[in-house]
Amino acid sequence: MRHNNKINHLGRTHSHREAMLSNMAVSLITHKRIFTTLAKAKELRKYVEPLITKSKTDTTHSRRIVFKNLRDKYAVTELFKDVSLKIGDRPGGYTRIIKTGNRLGDNASMCFIELVDYNELMLNENAVSSKSTKTRRSRRSGSRTQVTDEAAPKATAAPKAKLTPVEDVTPVEEITVETAPVEVPAEETVVETVTAEAPAEETVAETETSEIPVEEEIPATETPKTE
């Protein structure tokens, strides 16, 4: 039973556990993000964050303490030169753990742990969300104003627009109707004059046909004279 035993030994001896966490801390400082199991990431966070806090004070003593844990001079110089400048204003919480699902082999919960200030996508999203946030006034029951039944009609009442009567509009329509019929009879008279000329042509044709029988009657009168 593990009563009041908060340390996760990760199934390893003390020396193996310390060596594993030291190697993982060096990889995290060098690559800024590593993928591992959730249990190891939680223990690595407890191990590496005190070392990052030590890097804020760039002294010989703090460098020796960090080198005692990491055992890598390149990781120590990276921590004191680059990482400490990024996290100088941050009071804590230098790492972020994000779960990525379960592993196929043994169904272990996997995640990745990263340094917060090196994820540019998350920093841009936080900057946009901070600009778009708006403060709201507190809506308490005491601050609300109660509207009585007498005051409600006065507040909702609004001056109504006066509508023009229908009688004022009708004279305008009568004027437009009078102008339109004036043009229509003029067109009808033109059509009548054209039809009146048509009978004149018919009379000319009748006169031409009437002259033909007169010429035929002349030889009939000449035949008795020869006898």
Stockholm file with secondary structure:
# STOCKHOLM 1.0

chainA/1-227         MRHNNKINHLGRTHSHREAMLSNMAVSLITHKRIFTTLAKAKELRKYVEPLITKSKTDTTHSRRIVFKNLRDKYAVTELFKDVSLKIGDRPGGYTRIIKTGNRLGDNASMCFIELVDYNELMLNENAVSSKSTKTRRSRRSGSRTQVTDEAAPKATAAPKAKLTPVEDVTPVEEITVETAPVEVPAEETVVETVTAEAPAEETVAETETSEIPVEEEIPATETPKTE
#=GR chainA/1-227 SS CCTTCCCCCTTSCHHHHHHHHHHHHHHHHHHSEEEEEHHHHHHHHHHHHHHHHHTTSCCHHHHHHHHHHHCCHHHHHHIIIIIHHHTTTCCSCCEEEEEEEECTTTCCEEEEEEEGGGCHHHHHHHHHHHHHCCCCCCCCTTTSCCCCTTHHHHHHCCCCCCCCCSTTTHHHHHHHHHHHHHHHHHHHHHHHHHHHHHHHHHHHHHHHHHHHHHHHHHHHHHHHHHC
#=GC SS_cons         CCTTCCCCCTTSCHHHHHHHHHHHHHHHHHHSEEEEEHHHHHHHHHHHHHHHHHTTSCCHHHHHHHHHHHCCHHHHHHIIIIIHHHTTTCCSCCEEEEEEEECTTTCCEEEEEEEGGGCHHHHHHHHHHHHHCCCCCCCCTTTSCCCCTTHHHHHHCCCCCCCCCSTTTHHHHHHHHHHHHHHHHHHHHHHHHHHHHHHHHHHHHHHHHHHHHHHHHHHHHHHHHHC
//
